[in-house]
Amino acid sequence: MKKSPDRKYSDEWITHFEKSGFNETPRYDETINFFKKFALHSSYVKIMTFGLTPQSRELKLVIVSREGITNAEEAKKSGKAIVLIQNCIHAGEPEGKDASMILLREILITKEKESLLDNLILLIIPVFNIDGHERMSPFNRPNQKGPKQTGWRTNALNLNLNRDYAKADSPEMKAWLKMFNEWMPDFMIDNHTTNGTDYQYHITYGIEHHRNISLCLSNWVKKKFLPFMKKEVEEAAYMAGPYVEMRSSSLYDGIIDQPAPLMISNGYCAAQNRVCLLVEAHSLKSFKDRVLSTLAMNTAALNYLNRNHKEIKVLNKKAERDTIRKYIEKKDKFPLKFEIADKHEIIRFKGFESFEEYSEVTGSNILKFTDQKTEFDLPFYNSAKVINAVEAPDAYLIPKEFVHIAEILRLHNVIMDTSSAREKLIVEKYRFTDFNFLPRPYEGRQLVKVQVELFEAEERIPAGTFIVPAKQTAMRIILNLLEPLSTDSFVSWGFFNAFFERKEYAEPYVMEPYAKNMIRNDFKLREEFFTRLGQNENFRSNPSERLDFFYQRSEYFDKREKIYPVFRLRNKS
């Protein structure tokens, strides 16, 4: 193979990205074949299949280690830090894939970065959303500057995989969760490209530091990891800044950094007591700059982790222990929902001059950017307050008929048991006091926002009921999925929508004489009814509601209506 005198590798190791003049990204088969060449060349590289896409393409995981490790058990015994690098979960954002090819060339071929394997084991997913990747077109990303053709955002089922970590509707995510929880990486890098506004930064990042992640990991991110990473990226001649999510339609009102929900990668890792670095190359920079700045940020992260591999492993274990101590043993309330606080700091932002221009097409002003660089002070809202929290129970009880819920929990590495005999227990139950469905589906599901009240009741628990103890490593996952007020709960995602429906009813000609009898025989009920008539005009003028008042208090009413069927169990001793 030919080799240029000014480089250390032959032509076979030039990527498609480089051969195209930095304007193209390869198709999936060419991508995987390039990674397979590494496996043929080096005993450090093993490639495994961890699942299938809806269109039956094989999901590949590239394992890179000095030891030639082939499974998670060997990796954990090595004492090295395991780092997962994920590319193309949004297949129209291919920078990480092309950067990973160059990264492995620099580790395995030129060996200039081989030392990264001193203390790290790398897991690389070249393309996660393969079906979307192969839906290539020059028209898939109108807000992005190149490459010539790129993949589609969603998978073949039209699901956004980076909204699927909690509910796991897609076969890709089911396979990913099994793989992730088998290997349980010490750190994750998820490579993306932005949409949105224009600015000078080549690349931005998102990383959890709020109360949705353990305090020890939050402090490590803010005080150690981020300062090192930003410095190294800038030394590589790329400007790096925080992910730009605007507080309003105007950038000058500030940007926000809010806790990531469980449904996306960095939020999911936080719930697993792990840190995920969300890498966001700037869509309006050239494809060359996006790939190379992604490579620079990935390399900076790996450099820190390689030098401090013991530190991150110790912190991860501490985060697991601290979570149990804080929310199970000390009974601190666990945060379920957040909102951005008004508190902010002022940062110096590197942007471009912009102006508004009236559009005859829209009949409104359109924001446009010039190429004139500018710097200005910008409010950065990076503090979040908890707006809903709950004390963890000792366990959750899930009826055996909800086996599909148990299966998803197991994918999340949740440990559970089943009851062996029928017994009576005092449990805590949620009643849905109000609910509001979103007007249109989101990610294939009808989302619902609920209000609840908690009450105690004696319940017969059948044999075969799933018992999910809260005191386990996956505690954050469990509460986020099983507490109905959580943003990413099974309730919020619409798994229990049938429980908002009335399934039986009484005709007025049957219920009306029954109601009269109830009024005659129950003084307290009669007093409650007439008091409500006197105080509530809507109730007084609604015949159906008036009759329903009695139906709900009759023996005929379904006592399970609007009751969440997953119960909380608390040890009162």
TIRO-174201 format. One record per residue (C-alpha): z, y, x; residue number from 1. Coordinates in Angstrom, 3 decimals. Example, Ala and Ser with C-alpha at 12.3 -4.5 7.8 and 13.67 -1.06 7.14 Angstrom:
2
zz,yy,xx,k
7.800,-4.500,12.300,1
7.140,-1.060,13.670,2
This chain:
573
zz,yy,xx,k
0.000,0.000,0.000,1
-0.851,3.489,1.223,2
1.902,5.833,2.248,3
1.605,9.553,2.847,4
2.877,10.602,6.289,5
5.257,13.106,4.702,6
7.039,10.654,2.389,7
9.115,7.523,2.882,8
7.547,5.264,0.257,9
4.186,3.748,-0.604,10
1.928,4.654,-3.505,11
3.280,1.858,-5.717,12
6.543,3.798,-6.059,13
4.910,6.976,-7.315,14
5.821,7.346,-10.992,15
3.313,8.047,-13.757,16
5.068,11.391,-14.213,17
4.232,12.335,-10.610,18
0.689,10.900,-10.637,19
-0.163,12.980,-13.697,20
0.734,16.214,-11.972,21
4.096,16.230,-13.792,22
2.412,16.500,-17.195,23
2.709,12.983,-18.653,24
5.278,10.302,-19.389,25
4.295,6.605,-19.403,26
4.091,4.296,-22.406,27
6.833,1.706,-22.860,28
5.136,-1.286,-21.192,29
4.282,0.769,-18.111,30
7.846,2.088,-18.043,31
9.421,-1.375,-18.133,32
6.960,-2.730,-15.598,33
8.041,-0.004,-13.187,34
11.683,-1.049,-13.563,35
10.679,-4.705,-13.176,36
9.124,-3.812,-9.811,37
12.573,-2.690,-8.666,38
13.978,-6.064,-9.714,39
11.262,-7.893,-7.782,40
11.839,-5.699,-4.744,41
15.644,-5.690,-4.630,42
18.386,-8.218,-5.297,43
20.485,-5.247,-6.448,44
18.572,-5.054,-9.750,45
18.847,-7.357,-12.758,46
17.260,-6.756,-16.154,47
18.613,-8.199,-19.401,48
17.595,-8.010,-23.056,49
20.405,-6.905,-25.352,50
18.651,-6.749,-28.710,51
15.496,-6.216,-30.736,52
14.093,-3.167,-32.511,53
12.929,-3.284,-36.152,54
9.395,-3.832,-34.803,55
10.638,-6.710,-32.590,56
10.472,-4.933,-29.247,57
13.066,-6.023,-26.681,58
15.853,-3.578,-25.793,59
16.284,-3.668,-22.033,60
19.330,-2.955,-19.888,61
18.781,-2.460,-16.144,62
21.858,-3.431,-14.086,63
22.026,-2.002,-10.554,64
24.721,-3.051,-8.083,65
25.060,-4.137,-4.454,66
26.493,-7.406,-5.686,67
23.538,-8.244,-7.936,68
25.876,-8.370,-10.927,69
24.490,-10.003,-14.061,70
27.309,-9.730,-16.601,71
30.183,-7.531,-17.736,72
32.914,-9.866,-16.510,73
31.631,-9.702,-12.932,74
31.344,-5.921,-13.183,75
34.933,-5.482,-14.329,76
36.260,-7.752,-11.569,77
34.447,-5.695,-8.914,78
36.844,-2.756,-9.243,79
33.897,-0.366,-9.260,80
33.253,2.227,-11.956,81
30.630,1.210,-14.513,82
28.308,4.056,-15.520,83
25.843,3.808,-18.419,84
22.759,6.045,-18.283,85
20.962,6.163,-21.638,86
17.461,7.531,-22.093,87
15.192,8.214,-25.055,88
17.570,7.733,-27.947,89
15.367,10.590,-29.147,90
12.092,9.212,-27.884,91
10.338,12.571,-27.904,92
12.759,13.642,-25.155,93
11.684,11.404,-22.252,94
13.042,13.337,-19.252,95
15.872,10.903,-18.538,96
13.513,7.939,-18.404,97
11.298,9.549,-15.758,98
14.335,10.883,-13.881,99
15.873,7.376,-13.821,100
12.740,5.978,-12.147,101
12.998,8.552,-9.381,102
16.754,8.005,-9.094,103
16.295,4.266,-8.531,104
13.542,4.926,-6.014,105
15.939,7.130,-4.071,106
18.650,4.447,-4.241,107
16.583,1.327,-3.603,108
13.389,2.348,-1.793,109
14.037,5.446,0.325,110
17.766,4.607,0.269,111
18.742,8.270,0.539,112
21.108,7.744,-2.393,113
22.012,4.106,-1.757,114
25.614,5.147,-1.118,115
25.960,5.733,-4.876,116
26.319,1.974,-5.155,117
29.336,1.969,-2.846,118
31.673,2.405,-5.792,119
29.430,2.388,-8.862,120
27.632,-0.151,-11.010,121
24.776,1.461,-12.912,122
23.605,0.379,-16.340,123
20.331,2.063,-17.308,124
18.659,1.919,-20.700,125
15.107,3.087,-19.877,126
14.221,3.627,-23.555,127
16.664,3.101,-26.418,128
14.448,4.141,-29.347,129
11.450,2.019,-28.346,130
9.638,2.002,-31.699,131
9.874,5.790,-31.866,132
8.752,5.980,-28.230,133
5.534,4.132,-29.023,134
4.715,6.468,-31.904,135
3.238,8.769,-29.273,136
1.333,11.916,-30.126,137
0.665,15.371,-28.678,138
2.041,16.804,-31.945,139
5.515,15.231,-32.104,140
7.562,18.035,-30.549,141
6.272,21.502,-31.527,142
9.331,23.202,-30.008,143
8.861,21.523,-26.622,144
6.649,22.417,-23.657,145
5.007,19.115,-22.658,146
4.452,16.357,-21.770,147
0.910,15.849,-23.060,148
2.070,13.119,-25.422,149
5.571,12.073,-26.326,150
7.394,9.813,-28.749,151
9.004,10.373,-32.154,152
12.609,11.395,-32.828,153
13.569,8.555,-35.164,154
13.179,4.787,-35.098,155
10.778,2.686,-37.206,156
13.248,2.849,-40.131,157
13.169,6.675,-39.859,158
16.801,6.693,-38.722,159
18.090,9.044,-36.051,160
19.922,6.666,-33.716,161
22.066,9.532,-32.448,162
23.598,9.785,-35.903,163
24.234,6.049,-36.213,164
27.106,5.274,-33.826,165
29.703,5.164,-36.616,166
27.895,3.457,-39.495,167
25.582,1.236,-37.369,168
22.810,0.876,-39.948,169
20.051,0.230,-37.415,170
19.495,-3.047,-35.522,171
19.243,-1.029,-32.308,172
22.722,0.422,-32.790,173
24.237,-2.910,-33.758,174
22.897,-4.330,-30.484,175
24.017,-1.249,-28.530,176
27.579,-1.397,-29.855,177
27.872,-5.051,-28.906,178
26.544,-4.298,-25.421,179
28.684,-1.179,-24.920,180
31.914,-2.819,-25.994,181
31.190,-5.876,-23.858,182
30.671,-3.774,-20.714,183
32.954,-0.858,-21.770,184
31.507,1.609,-19.236,185
33.878,3.970,-17.469,186
31.487,6.879,-18.028,187
28.269,7.503,-19.935,188
25.330,9.852,-19.426,189
23.087,10.478,-22.440,190
19.864,12.312,-21.524,191
18.259,14.661,-24.074,192
16.128,17.794,-24.478,193
17.110,20.826,-26.535,194
15.621,22.536,-29.527,195
16.489,26.105,-30.346,196
16.662,29.437,-28.589,197
15.278,30.529,-25.220,198
17.301,31.337,-22.089,199
17.106,31.102,-18.310,200
19.116,27.892,-17.855,201
17.028,24.892,-16.853,202
19.575,22.489,-18.238,203
22.702,22.510,-20.387,204
25.473,20.031,-21.037,205
27.846,18.943,-23.753,206
31.081,17.131,-22.938,207
34.218,16.545,-25.003,208
37.419,18.418,-24.208,209
38.920,19.019,-27.669,210
41.606,17.025,-29.465,211
39.106,14.296,-30.319,212
39.600,12.992,-26.771,213
42.734,12.155,-24.816,214
44.380,15.116,-23.070,215
44.209,13.512,-19.630,216
40.426,13.100,-19.921,217
40.047,16.608,-21.338,218
41.922,18.114,-18.381,219
39.863,16.049,-15.927,220
36.620,17.261,-17.510,221
37.609,20.950,-17.411,222
39.410,21.113,-14.081,223
37.575,18.611,-11.904,224
34.364,17.093,-13.185,225
32.577,20.124,-14.653,226
33.188,22.523,-11.739,227
31.873,19.917,-9.272,228
28.851,19.003,-11.371,229
27.797,22.583,-12.085,230
28.093,23.510,-8.415,231
25.928,20.582,-7.295,232
23.252,21.240,-9.922,233
23.047,24.883,-8.915,234
22.868,23.892,-5.236,235
19.812,21.837,-6.232,236
18.282,25.151,-7.420,237
18.693,24.588,-11.161,238
20.677,26.832,-13.474,239
23.179,24.943,-15.631,240
25.205,26.164,-18.573,241
27.006,24.897,-21.679,242
24.909,23.523,-24.530,243
23.675,26.448,-26.614,244
24.584,26.059,-30.281,245
24.535,29.425,-31.981,246
27.375,30.570,-34.237,247
24.892,32.285,-36.568,248
21.182,33.068,-36.675,249
21.756,35.652,-33.933,250
22.528,34.559,-30.390,251
24.505,37.773,-29.872,252
27.130,36.573,-32.365,253
28.060,33.933,-29.809,254
27.698,30.241,-29.125,255
30.041,27.440,-30.117,256
31.347,24.270,-28.524,257
32.812,22.109,-31.265,258
34.211,18.566,-31.271,259
31.436,16.007,-31.523,260
31.707,13.621,-34.474,261
31.846,9.857,-34.130,262
28.217,9.493,-35.210,263
26.814,10.881,-31.929,264
27.134,9.559,-28.388,265
29.667,11.950,-26.852,266
31.874,11.837,-29.946,267
31.724,8.058,-30.031,268
32.689,7.722,-26.372,269
35.614,10.102,-26.896,270
36.876,7.824,-29.677,271
36.628,4.916,-27.236,272
38.711,6.862,-24.672,273
35.681,7.440,-22.491,274
33.782,10.540,-21.359,275
30.100,10.989,-22.164,276
28.041,13.686,-20.482,277
25.372,14.956,-22.867,278
22.506,16.225,-20.710,279
20.207,18.680,-22.472,280
17.126,19.780,-20.533,281
15.703,23.050,-21.862,282
12.654,22.324,-24.018,283
10.853,25.555,-23.075,284
10.929,24.881,-19.337,285
8.061,22.928,-17.762,286
8.180,19.152,-18.055,287
8.470,18.985,-14.252,288
11.539,21.231,-14.220,289
13.076,19.331,-17.108,290
12.763,15.953,-15.397,291
13.942,17.219,-12.015,292
16.868,19.201,-13.432,293
17.868,16.099,-15.431,294
17.723,14.126,-12.177,295
19.874,16.786,-10.499,296
22.550,16.687,-13.228,297
22.584,12.874,-13.332,298
22.890,12.749,-9.545,299
25.705,15.304,-9.511,300
27.656,13.294,-12.081,301
27.131,10.070,-10.128,302
28.166,11.745,-6.867,303
31.503,12.774,-8.347,304
32.108,9.404,-9.954,305
31.209,7.529,-6.780,306
33.685,9.599,-4.775,307
36.376,9.328,-7.437,308
35.736,5.944,-9.037,309
39.389,4.909,-8.949,310
40.428,8.180,-10.588,311
38.195,7.764,-13.635,312
39.207,4.129,-14.116,313
42.894,5.044,-13.971,314
42.383,7.955,-16.369,315
40.543,5.761,-18.879,316
43.430,3.293,-18.952,317
45.901,6.143,-19.234,318
43.905,7.559,-22.155,319
44.124,4.205,-23.930,320
47.898,4.016,-23.386,321
48.483,7.669,-24.284,322
46.560,7.293,-27.547,323
48.787,4.412,-28.630,324
51.952,6.203,-27.520,325
51.065,9.478,-29.214,326
49.768,8.281,-32.569,327
51.431,4.897,-33.062,328
54.770,5.033,-31.256,329
55.558,8.758,-31.570,330
53.823,9.007,-34.972,331
52.049,12.274,-34.223,332
49.447,13.067,-36.854,333
45.935,11.952,-35.938,334
43.226,14.646,-36.326,335
40.428,13.700,-38.714,336
38.549,16.984,-39.133,337
38.103,20.105,-37.030,338
36.615,23.545,-37.343,339
35.862,26.174,-34.743,340
38.686,28.683,-34.283,341
38.124,32.436,-34.081,342
39.545,32.391,-30.563,343
36.867,32.840,-27.924,344
36.244,33.806,-24.328,345
33.512,36.036,-22.946,346
30.912,34.432,-20.697,347
28.065,35.988,-18.760,348
24.918,34.595,-20.350,349
21.549,34.411,-18.620,350
18.947,34.992,-21.282,351
15.635,36.678,-21.971,352
14.922,39.962,-23.705,353
14.101,39.350,-27.351,354
12.855,41.327,-30.324,355
12.197,40.861,-34.015,356
8.698,41.219,-35.404,357
7.702,41.314,-39.058,358
5.580,38.351,-40.159,359
3.112,38.548,-43.027,360
3.277,34.757,-43.200,361
7.019,34.535,-43.898,362
7.551,38.004,-45.322,363
10.492,38.415,-42.960,364
11.295,39.240,-39.351,365
10.783,36.503,-36.738,366
12.779,36.392,-33.505,367
10.558,36.354,-30.434,368
11.344,36.189,-26.729,369
9.774,37.940,-23.760,370
9.696,36.677,-20.179,371
11.958,39.541,-19.107,372
15.201,38.119,-17.686,373
18.481,39.675,-18.741,374
22.194,38.997,-18.534,375
24.780,39.956,-21.122,376
28.312,39.146,-22.205,377
28.464,36.574,-24.958,378
31.378,35.283,-27.063,379
31.924,31.579,-26.390,380
33.854,29.874,-29.189,381
35.134,26.748,-27.479,382
38.441,26.221,-29.261,383
38.783,24.028,-32.343,384
41.588,23.746,-34.842,385
42.558,20.653,-36.796,386
42.014,21.095,-40.539,387
42.972,17.570,-41.584,388
45.276,15.029,-39.968,389
47.076,11.877,-41.015,390
49.898,9.688,-39.769,391
48.564,6.305,-38.728,392
49.771,3.266,-40.690,393
50.799,0.041,-39.008,394
47.715,-1.687,-40.385,395
44.875,-1.447,-42.855,396
44.181,-4.152,-45.426,397
40.523,-4.744,-46.289,398
39.674,-7.124,-49.155,399
37.717,-10.152,-47.974,400
34.750,-9.248,-50.194,401
34.098,-6.275,-47.872,402
33.000,-8.552,-45.059,403
30.199,-6.114,-44.161,404
32.860,-3.507,-43.302,405
34.708,-6.049,-41.138,406
31.457,-6.912,-39.345,407
30.831,-3.272,-38.426,408
34.426,-2.891,-37.220,409
33.996,-5.933,-34.985,410
30.891,-4.337,-33.460,411
33.192,-1.450,-32.516,412
35.494,-3.894,-30.694,413
38.143,-3.711,-33.413,414
40.548,-6.662,-33.404,415
41.580,-8.016,-36.785,416
43.180,-11.027,-38.423,417
43.072,-12.510,-41.921,418
45.997,-13.251,-44.207,419
46.661,-16.943,-44.692,420
48.516,-16.791,-48.009,421
48.687,-14.647,-51.117,422
51.661,-12.270,-51.104,423
53.057,-9.170,-52.774,424
53.371,-6.087,-50.589,425
54.256,-2.441,-51.010,426
51.163,-0.623,-49.777,427
49.833,2.928,-49.608,428
46.713,3.567,-51.649,429
44.318,6.496,-51.897,430
43.137,7.829,-55.247,431
39.999,9.962,-55.224,432
41.007,13.146,-57.054,433
37.661,14.862,-56.562,434
34.304,14.037,-55.018,435
31.060,15.854,-54.369,436
27.819,14.156,-53.376,437
25.435,15.945,-51.048,438
22.284,16.960,-52.947,439
19.946,14.844,-50.807,440
20.224,11.752,-48.590,441
21.183,12.077,-44.950,442
20.202,9.338,-42.507,443
19.374,7.032,-45.386,444
22.748,7.414,-47.118,445
24.172,9.501,-49.941,446
27.068,11.297,-48.285,447
30.120,12.314,-50.253,448
32.976,14.735,-49.663,449
36.245,13.678,-51.239,450
39.748,14.840,-51.973,451
42.468,12.232,-52.203,452
46.099,11.671,-53.030,453
48.235,9.000,-51.376,454
50.696,6.930,-53.371,455
52.698,3.734,-53.016,456
52.255,0.664,-55.171,457
53.007,-3.017,-55.174,458
49.847,-5.024,-54.676,459
49.046,-8.717,-54.619,460
47.227,-9.307,-51.331,461
44.994,-12.388,-51.550,462
44.564,-14.920,-48.762,463
41.602,-14.030,-46.572,464
42.301,-10.280,-46.619,465
41.309,-8.634,-43.342,466
44.335,-7.174,-41.522,467
43.441,-4.415,-39.049,468
46.412,-3.388,-36.897,469
46.258,0.254,-35.828,470
47.983,-0.428,-32.522,471
44.998,-1.383,-30.391,472
42.572,0.183,-27.946,473
40.088,1.043,-30.701,474
42.698,3.007,-32.670,475
40.650,6.209,-32.762,476
37.643,4.294,-34.062,477
39.736,2.582,-36.752,478
41.215,5.788,-38.167,479
37.915,7.644,-38.049,480
36.190,4.885,-40.005,481
38.907,3.856,-42.468,482
40.601,7.159,-43.345,483
38.522,8.555,-46.243,484
38.905,12.216,-45.220,485
37.395,11.617,-41.786,486
33.974,13.178,-41.244,487
32.556,9.803,-40.210,488
34.527,7.487,-42.460,489
32.897,4.667,-44.357,490
33.797,6.630,-47.501,491
32.054,9.780,-46.251,492
28.946,7.765,-45.333,493
28.705,6.366,-48.858,494
29.815,2.775,-48.272,495
32.194,3.000,-51.252,496
30.145,5.083,-53.687,497
30.411,2.413,-56.381,498
34.125,3.210,-56.633,499
33.397,6.668,-58.030,500
31.668,5.143,-61.048,501
33.188,4.215,-64.401,502
32.142,0.679,-65.273,503
33.744,0.253,-68.709,504
34.468,2.652,-71.555,505
35.680,2.861,-75.170,506
33.574,4.133,-78.065,507
35.035,7.164,-79.928,508
35.296,5.278,-83.212,509
37.512,2.730,-81.402,510
39.516,5.114,-79.221,511
40.247,7.849,-81.781,512
42.550,5.788,-84.055,513
44.126,4.234,-80.948,514
44.847,7.765,-79.632,515
46.526,8.744,-82.906,516
48.821,5.743,-82.568,517
49.647,6.730,-78.971,518
50.583,10.240,-80.132,519
52.898,8.875,-82.803,520
54.685,6.434,-80.498,521
54.969,8.339,-77.206,522
56.824,11.668,-77.286,523
56.161,12.545,-73.597,524
52.464,11.817,-73.929,525
52.254,13.879,-77.139,526
53.992,16.802,-75.412,527
51.662,16.569,-72.387,528
48.572,16.476,-74.614,529
49.479,19.524,-76.711,530
50.644,21.484,-73.681,531
47.261,20.919,-72.048,532
45.513,21.940,-75.265,533
47.424,25.191,-75.253,534
46.879,25.986,-71.581,535
43.354,24.731,-70.826,536
40.448,26.176,-72.798,537
37.903,23.840,-71.184,538
39.987,20.834,-72.163,539
40.569,22.155,-75.670,540
36.847,22.655,-76.325,541
35.677,19.325,-74.845,542
35.971,16.382,-77.308,543
35.051,13.806,-74.661,544
37.743,14.998,-72.253,545
40.336,15.057,-75.016,546
39.588,11.457,-75.927,547
39.397,10.456,-72.270,548
42.940,11.804,-71.838,549
44.147,8.917,-74.008,550
41.710,6.338,-72.664,551
42.980,6.882,-69.113,552
46.554,6.327,-70.306,553
45.739,3.260,-72.394,554
45.934,-0.409,-71.475,555
42.131,-0.566,-71.558,556
41.607,1.793,-68.640,557
40.416,0.303,-65.327,558
43.383,0.796,-62.997,559
41.022,0.473,-60.006,560
38.808,3.377,-61.018,561
38.598,5.939,-58.201,562
40.979,3.876,-56.055,563
39.921,3.334,-52.463,564
40.060,-0.465,-52.027,565
41.242,-0.316,-48.397,566
45.047,-0.109,-48.305,567
47.479,1.199,-45.703,568
50.442,-0.961,-44.691,569
53.557,0.571,-43.172,570
56.619,-1.130,-41.772,571
59.553,0.586,-43.469,572
62.232,-1.042,-41.295,573
